[in-house]
Amino acid sequence: MKKLMNYVAVMVLCASIGVVSAVGQTGFGKNNGQKLNPEQRAVQISNHLTKKLGLDAAQSERVRVINLSRLQAVETLRASSEPKPDKRAKIQALQQSYETDMKSILSPAQYISFEKMKEDRMAKRKNKVKSAQLKANDVADDDTE
């Protein structure tokens, strides 16, 4: 009976992760469940950064343009048949170029806030991964008992 309960718990966890993953990929609640194209995503990012960093109209437009360029390049790379390590290296180069462009557009205070937002986002991702791993380990530990 205990093994059956553990099996059910694992299945529920897997289903939950699948639903959360699907929701995260489609941006549920922000765009009616549809995947955004690079143009829409660039506008969304630009609007978010304008609000969070207090960008003026010229900065906002420049941010939109560089985001559009970066997102289109990343989409093209992801669709290509290049080996994963090559894609990863090119995406990292795009990211470095993006950081340089952002630094040239933003004021020093805005750039510090931008970096803080990025660090917070990365910490949040790491916490999600850790909590998912802990939950999976807890379920696996229950199976062995």
N, C-alpha and C positions, 0 to 999 in steps of 0.2 A: 504494500500500500504506500509506503514511504517513497519507494522508487517511482511509483506512478505519479505521486504528487510532485516529486522533483522533476520528472519528465514534463509534466504539465507546466510547471513553473519555467522551465527552460524554453518550452515552446512559446509561452506567453511573452517571455523576454525577447526571444528572436522576432516574434511578430511585432512587438513594440518597437524594436530597433529598426525593423524594416519600414514601419509607418513613419517613424521620426526621420529616417533617412529620406524617404520619398517626399515628405513635407519639406525638408530642408532643401532638396534639389529643386523643387518647384516654387519655393518662396511662398508657401501657403499663407494666405491672409494679406499679402501685399499686392498680388497680381492675379487674383482669382484662380490660382493653381496652374497658371501657364508659365512656362519657362521664358525668361526674358531674353531677347536678342541683344547683341552687343550695344546697339544704339540705345535701347531702353535701359540697359544696365548702366551705361555711361551717364545717362541723365539722372538715374537714381543715385548713383555714387556722388555725382556733382551736387545734387540737391542736398544730400546728407552732409557732405563736407561743408557746403555753404552754410547750412544751419549750425553745425557743430563748431566750425572754425570762424564764422563771421566773415566769409569771403565777400568781396565786392563783385559787381557784375563781370568785370574783366577777368578777375581771377577765376570766377565760377566757369566762365566760358573756356578758358585755357585748361582748367581741370577736366572739363567735359571732353575736350578735344584729345588730351593725352590719354584719358581713360578709354575713349573710343578706340584710339589707335592700339593701345595695349590689349584691350579685350578682343579686338579683331585678330591681332597677331596670335594671341593665345589660342583662340578658337581654330585658326588655321593650323597651328602646330598640333593641337589635339587631334584634328581630323587627318593629319598626315600619317604616312606609314613609317616614319622615322623610328629608330629604336628609342625605347624609353629614356635611357641615359642622355641621348642627344637632345630629346625634347626637354627634359628636365634642365639641362644646361642652358638651352636657349630661353626657357621661361625664366630662369634665374637672371640671365642677362637682361631680359625685358624688365624684370622687377628692379634691378639696379638702375637701369635707365629711367624708370618711372620715379624712383626715389630722388634721383638727381634733378629731374624735371620738376618734381613737387617742391624740392628745396629752392629752386630758382623762382617759382611762382609765389610761394608763401613767404610771409614775413617771418623773422626768427621766432617770434612768440607763437605764431600759427603753426610753424613747423614743429616746435616742441610739443604743442598740443596734438598734432597729427601723429607724431612718434608715440606719444602716450596712448592714443587711441589704438594704434597698431599693437603695442605691447599688451594692452588690456584684452584685445581680441585674441591674441595668441595665448595668453594665460587662460582665457575662458575655454578655448579649444582644448588645451592640455588638460584642464580640469574635467571636461566632458569625457575625454578619452580615458583618463584615470578612473573616473567613477564607473564607466562602462566596463573597464577591465576588472575593477573590484567586484562589481556585481556578477560578472561572469565567473570570477574565481570563487565567490561565495556559493554560487549555484553548483559549480564543479565540486567544491568541498562537500556540499550536502549530498551529492551523488555517491561519494566514496564512503560515506558513513553507513 
